[in-house]
Amino acid sequence: MTFETGQFELVAGETEKFHELTRRARCVLFDFDGPVCRLFAGHSAKVIATEQEEWLAARGLTRVLPEGERRSHDPHWVLSEVAGRHRGSDLVVELEEWLTRQELRAVVRAMPTAYADPLVQTWGALGVRLAIVTNNSDRAVRAYLESRRLMGYFAPNIYGRTRDLSLLKPHPYTLNRALSAFGAAPDTALMIGDTPSDHAAALSAGVPFLGYARNPEEAQKLLDDGVARWSIVDSLETVLRAVRDGAA
């Protein structure tokens, strides 16, 4: 893959590795925000993270996050950091519920990831079992899937954020729940994710990983985290073609 141009290119030997990755999967575990949709397409995650910090400041809790760690672009990181410092407190419960409300509001303007819907439908038609494993609220995931008429492909296998925020990815908790529900061995599954934390969770669970990177910067993060270049795509069309070719 040449990330400078966004073009998907594989050298000799890598094409077969990539096709084998998709061909052997009997169940596929999707991260939600990224591989399935851009949840905050109409209201960026950076803005949400800033509003989280403003929410904390309005309650006199400006110092909950150290100065050097403020202005994160990741709302889940902010939530997990607050939870780590105030485990089991009402503050964490309120902040988690606040984030859930923001996610639910974002659903109406979420942008479907290109080729995600037909990829889900194709795998479903082939009898591949599908699950969502995410740090987002399962309420937001369900609302989005219902809006796209995709719920039937995933339900009841939607594993989102729990009240125990120590179980957010990179912890493999949601992946292990999906594998247990399917009665599947890790090496028969495939996880599609877009962040190093997704990759770390897949490694911990023993699940093969396929990285989705919508721009060169995100691709480089996955490469730096040790994801093989042949298992990173910049478009799910590449995956869809491989799945259809394997079914032919």
Backbone as CSV, one residue per row, in Angstrom:
resi,resn,N_x,N_y,N_z,CA_x,CA_y,CA_z,C_x,C_y,C_z
1,MET,0.859,-1.195,0.000,0.000,0.000,0.000,0.887,1.233,0.000
2,THR,0.662,2.141,-0.903,1.373,3.409,-0.873,0.445,4.444,-0.256
3,PHE,0.707,4.751,1.003,-0.230,5.596,1.742,-0.212,7.031,1.254
4,GLU,0.857,7.432,0.550,0.912,8.791,0.046,-0.196,9.033,-0.981
5,THR,-0.558,8.018,-1.736,-1.583,8.175,-2.767,-2.912,7.559,-2.372
6,GLY,-2.904,6.767,-1.291,-4.119,6.078,-0.890,-4.390,4.851,-1.721
7,GLN,-3.487,4.505,-2.639,-3.713,3.371,-3.524,-3.368,2.068,-2.819
8,PHE,-4.230,1.079,-3.012,-4.011,-0.225,-2.403,-3.159,-1.063,-3.342
9,GLU,-1.915,-1.339,-2.950,-1.015,-2.103,-3.784,-0.354,-3.191,-2.949
10,LEU,-0.355,-4.412,-3.463,0.281,-5.525,-2.792,1.355,-6.100,-3.697
11,VAL,2.456,-6.507,-3.080,3.533,-7.111,-3.849,3.348,-8.622,-3.867
12,ALA,4.210,-9.297,-4.598,4.104,-10.752,-4.754,4.032,-11.433,-3.399
13,GLY,3.086,-12.341,-3.258,2.931,-13.102,-2.025,1.967,-12.491,-1.037
14,GLU,1.780,-11.157,-1.103,0.915,-10.490,-0.140,-0.556,-10.603,-0.516
15,THR,-0.843,-10.659,-1.795,-2.240,-10.771,-2.233,-2.881,-12.029,-1.675
16,GLU,-2.170,-13.151,-1.732,-2.717,-14.407,-1.223,-2.915,-14.343,0.287
17,LYS,-2.003,-13.707,1.001,-2.152,-13.547,2.449,-3.424,-12.762,2.770
18,PHE,-3.648,-11.701,2.018,-4.825,-10.877,2.254,-6.105,-11.656,1.971
19,HIS,-6.143,-12.359,0.847,-7.339,-13.117,0.499,-7.589,-14.244,1.495
20,GLU,-6.537,-14.856,1.992,-6.701,-15.908,2.988,-7.281,-15.349,4.284
21,LEU,-6.887,-14.130,4.625,-7.397,-13.483,5.838,-8.908,-13.374,5.811
22,THR,-9.462,-12.996,4.659,-10.917,-12.851,4.548,-11.600,-14.189,4.293
23,ARG,-10.925,-15.097,3.581,-11.547,-16.355,3.177,-11.772,-17.297,4.359
24,ARG,-10.871,-17.290,5.318,-10.968,-18.274,6.403,-11.881,-17.814,7.542
25,ALA,-12.326,-16.550,7.508,-13.124,-16.006,8.611,-14.513,-16.632,8.636
26,ARG,-14.864,-17.244,9.746,-16.200,-17.808,9.947,-17.079,-16.841,10.753
27,CYS,-16.430,-15.921,11.446,-17.156,-14.842,12.119,-16.285,-13.592,12.043
28,VAL,-16.935,-12.452,11.910,-16.227,-11.180,11.751,-16.692,-10.224,12.839
29,LEU,-15.734,-9.624,13.518,-15.997,-8.698,14.612,-15.637,-7.288,14.132
30,PHE,-16.636,-6.452,13.979,-16.440,-5.086,13.492,-16.315,-4.123,14.665
31,ASP,-15.286,-3.296,14.658,-15.366,-2.068,15.436,-16.462,-1.227,14.789
32,PHE,-17.023,-0.290,15.542,-18.184,0.451,15.035,-17.801,1.773,14.384
33,ASP,-17.280,2.702,15.178,-16.978,4.042,14.683,-15.695,3.993,13.863
34,GLY,-15.839,4.010,12.556,-14.717,3.876,11.636,-15.039,2.842,10.576
35,PRO,-14.965,1.564,10.912,-15.257,0.531,9.911,-16.717,0.459,9.475
36,VAL,-17.654,0.810,10.338,-19.074,0.747,9.979,-19.608,2.126,9.585
37,CYS,-19.213,3.147,10.319,-19.655,4.508,10.013,-18.701,5.499,10.647
38,ARG,-18.859,6.745,10.258,-18.204,7.844,10.976,-19.271,8.447,11.881
39,LEU,-19.262,8.034,13.129,-20.335,8.417,14.036,-20.409,9.923,14.227
40,PHE,-19.266,10.557,14.369,-19.260,11.993,14.638,-18.969,12.809,13.377
41,ALA,-19.462,12.330,12.240,-19.225,13.040,10.980,-19.783,14.453,11.023
42,GLY,-20.900,14.656,11.716,-21.502,15.984,11.788,-21.093,16.766,13.012
43,HIS,-20.279,16.174,13.876,-19.904,16.809,15.140,-18.682,16.049,15.622
44,SER,-17.493,16.516,15.315,-16.281,15.714,15.405,-15.998,15.222,16.820
45,ALA,-15.290,14.086,16.872,-14.893,13.519,18.163,-14.022,14.498,18.935
46,LYS,-13.233,15.289,18.221,-12.406,16.308,18.882,-13.283,17.305,19.628
47,VAL,-14.374,17.728,18.989,-15.296,18.669,19.627,-15.944,18.024,20.850
48,ILE,-16.337,16.749,20.724,-16.944,16.038,21.848,-15.972,15.970,23.023
49,ALA,-14.698,15.648,22.744,-13.702,15.565,23.812,-13.517,16.920,24.489
50,THR,-13.525,17.998,23.700,-13.412,19.345,24.277,-14.626,19.653,25.146
51,GLU,-15.809,19.277,24.694,-17.022,19.508,25.477,-17.010,18.688,26.765
52,GLN,-16.407,17.492,26.712,-16.256,16.706,27.948,-15.460,17.491,28.977
53,GLU,-14.362,18.089,28.523,-13.510,18.841,29.445,-14.234,20.077,29.974
54,GLU,-15.059,20.686,29.127,-15.859,21.821,29.578,-16.902,21.368,30.586
55,TRP,-17.471,20.175,30.368,-18.441,19.596,31.306,-17.791,19.391,32.674
56,LEU,-16.570,18.893,32.673,-15.844,18.699,33.926,-15.523,20.041,34.582
57,ALA,-15.094,21.016,33.777,-14.733,22.324,34.315,-15.932,23.010,34.945
58,ALA,-17.123,22.840,34.350,-18.333,23.462,34.887,-18.687,22.916,36.265
59,ARG,-18.153,21.763,36.589,-18.387,21.144,37.898,-17.199,21.319,38.833
60,GLY,-16.311,22.259,38.456,-15.151,22.538,39.287,-14.110,21.439,39.275
61,LEU,-14.082,20.687,38.174,-13.189,19.530,38.119,-12.142,19.692,37.018
62,THR,-11.670,20.909,36.850,-10.692,21.191,35.804,-9.443,20.349,35.963
63,ARG,-9.071,20.040,37.191,-7.821,19.334,37.456,-7.974,17.809,37.441
64,VAL,-9.130,17.318,37.030,-9.299,15.865,36.957,-8.295,15.260,35.987
65,LEU,-8.069,15.960,34.864,-7.043,15.534,33.916,-5.823,16.436,34.070
66,PRO,-4.617,15.876,34.140,-3.411,16.698,34.223,-3.297,17.629,33.026
67,GLU,-2.640,18.762,33.217,-2.538,19.787,32.174,-2.017,19.208,30.869
68,GLY,-1.003,18.383,30.940,-0.393,17.829,29.736,-1.268,16.834,29.008
69,GLU,-2.353,16.381,29.656,-3.215,15.382,29.053,-4.567,15.947,28.623
70,ARG,-4.747,17.257,28.739,-6.002,17.859,28.328,-6.036,18.056,26.814
71,ARG,-7.202,18.369,26.313,-7.435,18.593,24.890,-7.169,17.333,24.072
72,SER,-7.571,16.204,24.614,-7.502,14.965,23.841,-8.517,15.009,22.718
73,HIS,-8.239,14.277,21.638,-9.187,14.177,20.528,-10.050,12.931,20.645
74,ASP,-9.912,12.181,21.718,-10.601,10.897,21.852,-11.509,10.917,23.081
75,PRO,-12.835,10.985,22.872,-13.750,11.018,24.023,-13.646,9.792,24.915
76,HIS,-13.355,8.624,24.333,-13.247,7.419,25.151,-11.996,7.439,26.009
77,TRP,-10.938,8.039,25.488,-9.724,8.180,26.289,-9.996,9.081,27.496
78,VAL,-10.669,10.221,27.255,-11.008,11.123,28.363,-11.837,10.377,29.402
79,LEU,-12.845,9.644,28.945,-13.717,8.900,29.858,-12.925,7.883,30.666
80,SER,-12.045,7.128,30.008,-11.291,6.094,30.713,-10.302,6.707,31.696
81,GLU,-9.719,7.859,31.344,-8.789,8.521,32.258,-9.512,9.006,33.516
82,VAL,-10.679,9.607,33.334,-11.467,10.054,34.489,-11.880,8.847,35.333
83,ALA,-12.302,7.768,34.673,-12.717,6.569,35.403,-11.562,5.960,36.183
84,GLY,-10.358,5.998,35.614,-9.208,5.448,36.304,-8.856,6.217,37.565
85,ARG,-9.120,7.531,37.551,-8.793,8.366,38.702,-9.934,8.446,39.723
86,HIS,-11.161,8.123,39.283,-12.334,8.236,40.157,-13.203,6.993,40.016
87,ARG,-12.583,5.850,40.149,-13.269,4.580,39.917,-14.497,4.430,40.812
88,GLY,-15.631,4.087,40.170,-16.851,3.811,40.919,-17.596,5.035,41.404
89,SER,-17.165,6.235,41.028,-17.803,7.456,41.528,-19.025,7.834,40.699
90,ASP,-19.892,8.656,41.302,-21.047,9.185,40.567,-20.599,10.023,39.385
91,LEU,-19.449,10.690,39.529,-18.920,11.512,38.443,-18.728,10.671,37.181
92,VAL,-18.168,9.485,37.326,-17.915,8.619,36.162,-19.231,8.163,35.537
93,VAL,-20.190,7.802,36.373,-21.501,7.375,35.867,-22.140,8.503,35.069
94,GLU,-22.095,9.731,35.599,-22.701,10.872,34.919,-21.975,11.194,33.614
95,LEU,-20.647,11.104,33.625,-19.885,11.413,32.419,-20.116,10.358,31.339
96,GLU,-20.225,9.111,31.738,-20.502,8.051,30.771,-21.887,8.246,30.146
97,GLU,-22.871,8.594,30.950,-24.222,8.821,30.431,-24.245,10.054,29.518
98,TRP,-23.479,11.084,29.878,-23.378,12.273,29.027,-22.825,11.891,27.662
99,LEU,-21.756,11.072,27.637,-21.170,10.658,26.368,-22.151,9.810,25.562
100,THR,-22.896,8.943,26.233,-23.900,8.136,25.535,-24.927,9.024,24.848
101,ARG,-25.361,10.081,25.516,-26.332,11.001,24.905,-25.743,11.689,23.679
102,GLN,-24.456,12.042,23.738,-23.815,12.663,22.578,-23.741,11.675,21.413
103,GLU,-23.459,10.429,21.712,-23.395,9.404,20.665,-24.761,9.180,20.034
104,LEU,-25.791,9.146,20.848,-27.141,8.964,20.327,-27.555,10.146,19.445
105,ARG,-27.194,11.347,19.851,-27.477,12.531,19.035,-26.738,12.471,17.712
106,ALA,-25.529,11.925,17.734,-24.690,11.884,16.529,-25.208,10.895,15.493
107,VAL,-25.986,9.909,15.922,-26.447,8.856,15.000,-27.174,9.435,13.794
108,VAL,-27.982,10.457,13.993,-28.807,10.972,12.891,-27.959,11.601,11.793
109,ARG,-26.729,12.003,12.122,-25.851,12.601,11.116,-24.638,11.734,10.825
110,ALA,-24.634,10.513,11.322,-23.498,9.622,11.077,-23.368,9.312,9.594
111,MET,-22.139,9.202,9.133,-21.855,8.933,7.727,-21.477,7.464,7.551
112,PRO,-22.251,6.700,6.779,-21.885,5.301,6.545,-20.508,5.204,5.895
113,THR,-19.696,4.304,6.369,-18.408,4.051,5.733,-18.654,3.422,4.361
114,ALA,-17.979,3.937,3.358,-18.184,3.433,1.997,-17.979,1.928,1.933
115,TYR,-18.932,1.236,1.337,-18.931,-0.209,1.107,-19.177,-1.041,2.371
116,ALA,-19.398,-0.392,3.512,-19.642,-1.161,4.738,-20.962,-1.927,4.653
117,ASP,-22.025,-1.258,4.207,-23.335,-1.916,4.131,-23.302,-3.152,3.220
118,PRO,-22.821,-3.025,1.970,-22.794,-4.226,1.125,-21.843,-5.301,1.628
119,LEU,-20.778,-4.909,2.317,-19.870,-5.913,2.885,-20.585,-6.711,3.967
120,VAL,-21.304,-6.025,4.840,-22.080,-6.696,5.885,-23.118,-7.621,5.243
121,GLN,-23.823,-7.119,4.259,-24.873,-7.904,3.610,-24.308,-9.126,2.897
122,THR,-23.148,-8.967,2.271,-22.535,-10.091,1.554,-22.069,-11.164,2.515
123,TRP,-21.367,-10.762,3.573,-20.937,-11.746,4.564,-22.145,-12.440,5.193
124,GLY,-23.174,-11.657,5.493,-24.374,-12.254,6.071,-25.007,-13.271,5.148
125,ALA,-25.067,-12.967,3.857,-25.650,-13.892,2.881,-24.836,-15.172,2.761
126,LEU,-23.554,-15.072,3.045,-22.681,-16.245,2.966,-22.683,-17.065,4.262
127,GLY,-23.436,-16.614,5.261,-23.531,-17.353,6.509,-22.434,-17.047,7.506
128,VAL,-21.646,-16.015,7.231,-20.623,-15.593,8.186,-21.309,-14.851,9.331
129,ARG,-20.977,-15.204,10.551,-21.605,-14.575,11.716,-20.893,-13.255,12.024
130,LEU,-21.684,-12.246,12.390,-21.170,-10.896,12.548,-21.462,-10.355,13.942
131,ALA,-20.525,-9.562,14.447,-20.694,-8.926,15.752,-20.091,-7.532,15.699
132,ILE,-20.569,-6.669,16.585,-19.968,-5.357,16.804,-19.233,-5.413,18.143
133,VAL,-17.972,-4.996,18.137,-17.184,-4.918,19.379,-16.632,-3.497,19.459
134,THR,-17.116,-2.703,20.394,-16.862,-1.262,20.340,-16.757,-0.643,21.716
135,ASN,-16.106,0.504,21.764,-16.084,1.321,22.980,-17.258,2.291,23.019
136,ASN,-18.052,2.324,21.972,-19.257,3.158,21.968,-20.372,2.479,22.758
137,SER,-21.391,3.252,23.073,-22.575,2.706,23.731,-23.313,1.773,22.792
138,ASP,-23.749,0.630,23.303,-24.520,-0.278,22.444,-25.854,0.352,22.051
139,ARG,-26.342,1.316,22.822,-27.584,2.007,22.461,-27.393,2.790,21.166
140,ALA,-26.258,3.455,21.031,-25.983,4.202,19.807,-25.783,3.253,18.627
141,VAL,-25.095,2.150,18.865,-24.878,1.164,17.797,-26.215,0.638,17.292
142,ARG,-27.096,0.271,18.200,-28.396,-0.278,17.804,-29.219,0.757,17.032
143,ALA,-29.178,1.995,17.484,-29.926,3.052,16.794,-29.412,3.229,15.364
144,TYR,-28.092,3.198,15.197,-27.537,3.353,13.858,-27.883,2.150,12.974
145,LEU,-27.687,0.946,13.475,-27.962,-0.250,12.668,-29.434,-0.317,12.265
146,GLU,-30.321,0.073,13.156,-31.747,0.093,12.815,-32.016,1.104,11.712
147,SER,-31.320,2.250,11.751,-31.541,3.274,10.732,-31.065,2.813,9.357
148,ARG,-30.118,1.872,9.323,-29.566,1.357,8.066,-30.145,-0.010,7.701
149,ARG,-31.088,-0.498,8.506,-31.697,-1.814,8.302,-30.642,-2.933,8.305
150,LEU,-29.690,-2.802,9.213,-28.614,-3.782,9.337,-28.680,-4.579,10.637
151,MET,-29.650,-4.255,11.484,-29.701,-4.895,12.794,-29.760,-6.412,12.690
152,GLY,-30.507,-6.918,11.714,-30.676,-8.356,11.584,-29.390,-9.110,11.309
153,TYR,-28.387,-8.417,10.796,-27.114,-9.074,10.518,-26.262,-9.232,11.775
154,PHE,-26.529,-8.422,12.783,-25.688,-8.409,13.985,-26.379,-8.896,15.255
155,ALA,-27.652,-8.518,15.438,-28.323,-8.813,16.696,-28.366,-10.323,16.934
156,PRO,-28.152,-10.739,18.193,-27.961,-9.920,19.398,-26.500,-9.638,19.715
157,ASN,-25.608,-9.833,18.756,-24.170,-9.801,19.044,-23.576,-8.406,18.903
158,ILE,-24.019,-7.521,19.779,-23.540,-6.144,19.829,-22.966,-5.922,21.218
159,TYR,-21.667,-5.714,21.281,-20.961,-5.636,22.558,-20.291,-4.272,22.671
160,GLY,-20.923,-3.414,23.463,-20.440,-2.050,23.608,-19.909,-1.776,25.000
161,ARG,-19.795,-0.502,25.289,-19.234,-0.025,26.541,-20.080,-0.481,27.732
162,THR,-19.425,-0.982,28.752,-20.117,-1.363,29.978,-19.806,-0.338,31.067
163,ARG,-20.462,-0.488,32.223,-20.187,0.429,33.340,-18.770,0.254,33.883
164,ASP,-18.169,-0.911,33.641,-16.781,-1.124,34.047,-15.889,-0.625,32.919
165,LEU,-15.426,0.617,33.042,-14.701,1.252,31.942,-13.266,0.762,31.822
166,SER,-12.829,-0.058,32.759,-11.511,-0.676,32.606,-11.529,-1.726,31.501
167,LEU,-12.729,-2.084,31.024,-12.875,-3.108,29.990,-12.967,-2.526,28.584
168,LEU,-12.777,-1.210,28.452,-12.707,-0.617,27.123,-11.501,-1.180,26.380
169,LYS,-11.602,-1.300,25.051,-10.416,-1.655,24.286,-9.322,-0.618,24.564
170,PRO,-8.085,-1.079,24.721,-7.475,-2.314,24.208,-7.734,-3.587,25.009
171,HIS,-8.520,-3.533,26.070,-8.892,-4.776,26.752,-9.699,-5.643,25.773
172,PRO,-9.462,-6.954,25.750,-10.156,-7.815,24.778,-11.554,-8.260,25.204
173,TYR,-12.118,-7.643,26.235,-13.376,-8.106,26.816,-14.483,-8.272,25.779
174,THR,-14.723,-7.229,24.956,-15.840,-7.323,24.007,-15.580,-8.397,22.955
175,LEU,-14.340,-8.559,22.547,-14.007,-9.593,21.570,-14.239,-10.978,22.156
176,ASN,-13.806,-11.148,23.404,-13.989,-12.450,24.049,-15.465,-12.774,24.250
177,ARG,-16.274,-11.761,24.530,-17.716,-11.991,24.656,-18.298,-12.479,23.335
178,ALA,-17.875,-11.852,22.237,-18.383,-12.257,20.922,-17.949,-13.684,20.592
179,LEU,-16.691,-14.010,20.825,-16.200,-15.357,20.542,-16.949,-16.392,21.366
180,SER,-17.200,-16.069,22.632,-17.925,-16.991,23.503,-19.348,-17.198,23.012
181,ALA,-20.002,-16.113,22.589,-21.379,-16.221,22.094,-21.441,-17.081,20.841
182,PHE,-20.430,-16.980,19.986,-20.390,-17.758,18.748,-19.885,-19.184,18.972
183,GLY,-19.254,-19.412,20.133,-18.601,-20.699,20.332,-17.467,-20.894,19.345
184,ALA,-16.763,-19.784,19.033,-15.768,-19.787,17.965,-14.356,-19.726,18.519
185,ALA,-13.465,-20.453,17.887,-12.043,-20.344,18.204,-11.517,-19.024,17.649
186,PRO,-10.589,-18.369,18.350,-10.099,-17.065,17.880,-9.557,-17.078,16.457
187,ASP,-8.902,-18.170,16.052,-8.286,-18.175,14.722,-9.292,-18.383,13.593
188,THR,-10.562,-18.603,13.940,-11.604,-18.690,12.908,-12.331,-17.359,12.733
189,ALA,-11.912,-16.360,13.507,-12.561,-15.047,13.473,-11.659,-14.040,12.769
190,LEU,-12.206,-12.876,12.530,-11.470,-11.747,11.969,-12.015,-10.488,12.606
191,MET,-11.124,-9.608,13.064,-11.567,-8.311,13.550,-11.197,-7.234,12.550
192,ILE,-12.148,-6.338,12.268,-11.883,-5.165,11.439,-11.926,-3.939,12.345
193,GLY,-10.784,-3.271,12.471,-10.687,-2.101,13.329,-9.850,-1.022,12.684
194,ASP,-9.848,0.162,13.299,-9.132,1.284,12.687,-8.162,1.981,13.610
195,THR,-7.903,1.419,14.786,-7.000,2.072,15.732,-6.028,1.065,16.336
196,PRO,-4.903,1.544,16.860,-3.993,0.647,17.576,-4.654,-0.070,18.751
197,SER,-5.627,0.562,19.413,-6.302,-0.117,20.520,-7.125,-1.293,20.024
198,ASP,-7.708,-1.180,18.833,-8.401,-2.315,18.222,-7.414,-3.452,17.955
199,HIS,-6.273,-3.092,17.401,-5.245,-4.086,17.103,-4.765,-4.772,18.371
200,ALA,-4.537,-3.992,19.431,-4.075,-4.568,20.695,-5.110,-5.528,21.266
201,ALA,-6.400,-5.162,21.174,-7.457,-6.046,21.673,-7.493,-7.344,20.883
202,ALA,-7.338,-7.243,19.557,-7.335,-8.438,18.716,-6.151,-9.340,19.059
203,LEU,-4.982,-8.749,19.252,-3.812,-9.538,19.638,-4.051,-10.261,20.952
204,SER,-4.608,-9.557,21.927,-4.857,-10.160,23.241,-5.852,-11.306,23.150
205,ALA,-6.830,-11.175,22.260,-7.841,-12.221,22.097,-7.393,-13.330,21.156
206,GLY,-6.269,-13.130,20.467,-5.791,-14.122,19.513,-6.544,-14.129,18.203
207,VAL,-7.168,-12.984,17.877,-8.002,-12.880,16.662,-7.215,-12.196,15.550
208,PRO,-7.177,-12.746,14.342,-6.546,-12.054,13.211,-7.173,-10.673,13.006
209,PHE,-6.344,-9.735,12.532,-6.764,-8.331,12.466,-6.630,-7.793,11.053
210,LEU,-7.657,-7.049,10.632,-7.627,-6.326,9.366,-7.841,-4.856,9.684
211,GLY,-6.893,-4.027,9.308,-6.968,-2.610,9.628,-7.614,-1.798,8.526
212,TYR,-8.546,-0.935,8.916,-9.158,0.012,7.985,-8.614,1.399,8.297
213,ALA,-8.021,2.038,7.286,-7.429,3.364,7.481,-7.941,4.289,6.391
214,ARG,-8.695,5.312,6.771,-9.309,6.170,5.760,-8.376,7.278,5.284
215,ASN,-7.196,7.382,5.885,-6.219,8.363,5.397,-4.813,7.879,5.737
216,PRO,-3.788,8.469,5.135,-2.420,8.005,5.363,-1.973,8.096,6.822
217,GLU,-2.458,9.115,7.542,-2.059,9.267,8.937,-2.552,8.092,9.786
218,GLU,-3.806,7.692,9.552,-4.350,6.565,10.311,-3.647,5.264,9.922
219,ALA,-3.312,5.131,8.644,-2.584,3.946,8.198,-1.222,3.863,8.870
220,GLN,-0.549,4.995,8.971,0.781,4.991,9.576,0.726,4.600,11.053
221,LYS,-0.323,5.022,11.740,-0.475,4.623,13.144,-0.574,3.105,13.272
222,LEU,-1.317,2.487,12.352,-1.447,1.031,12.391,-0.128,0.362,12.054
223,LEU,0.563,0.879,11.050,1.874,0.337,10.703,2.835,0.442,11.887
224,ASP,2.852,1.591,12.534,3.740,1.801,13.678,3.406,0.865,14.825
225,ASP,2.160,0.426,14.881,1.731,-0.492,15.937,2.008,-1.949,15.569
226,GLY,2.573,-2.175,14.393,2.953,-3.532,14.014,1.992,-4.261,13.110
227,VAL,0.953,-3.568,12.613,0.027,-4.211,11.689,0.729,-4.384,10.341
228,ALA,0.650,-5.586,9.788,1.282,-5.847,8.497,0.642,-4.990,7.408
229,ARG,1.436,-4.469,6.502,0.890,-3.569,5.485,-0.118,-4.263,4.585
230,TRP,0.051,-5.580,4.394,-0.893,-6.290,3.521,-2.251,-6.509,4.189
231,SER,-2.337,-6.252,5.493,-3.631,-6.395,6.175,-4.217,-5.040,6.573
232,ILE,-3.849,-3.999,5.830,-4.433,-2.665,6.001,-5.064,-2.253,4.674
233,VAL,-6.290,-1.795,4.715,-6.971,-1.302,3.518,-7.398,0.141,3.719
234,ASP,-7.437,0.876,2.605,-7.925,2.251,2.683,-9.351,2.361,2.183
235,SER,-9.925,1.233,1.759,-11.322,1.190,1.337,-11.867,-0.208,1.580
236,LEU,-13.069,-0.294,2.102,-13.688,-1.602,2.301,-14.105,-2.240,0.983
237,GLU,-14.026,-1.490,-0.110,-14.274,-2.092,-1.414,-13.283,-3.223,-1.675
238,THR,-12.051,-3.042,-1.203,-11.030,-4.075,-1.369,-11.447,-5.359,-0.668
239,VAL,-12.005,-5.224,0.525,-12.461,-6.388,1.285,-13.671,-7.008,0.598
240,LEU,-14.596,-6.176,0.154,-15.798,-6.670,-0.508,-15.441,-7.473,-1.760
241,ARG,-14.502,-6.968,-2.546,-14.083,-7.707,-3.743,-13.473,-9.057,-3.367
242,ALA,-12.657,-9.069,-2.332,-12.023,-10.326,-1.911,-13.073,-11.339,-1.442
243,VAL,-14.058,-10.857,-0.695,-15.110,-11.749,-0.206,-15.920,-12.306,-1.372
244,ARG,-16.279,-11.442,-2.305,-17.055,-11.906,-3.462,-16.243,-12.852,-4.340
245,ASP,-14.950,-12.553,-4.519,-14.097,-13.442,-5.304,-13.973,-14.810,-4.647
246,GLY,-13.883,-14.803,-3.308,-13.764,-16.076,-2.586,-15.017,-16.910,-2.643
247,ALA,-16.169,-16.234,-2.826,-17.450,-16.945,-2.872,-17.792,-17.438,-4.273
248,ALA,-17.059,-16.918,-5.265,-17.377,-17.260,-6.662,-17.029,-18.709,-6.987
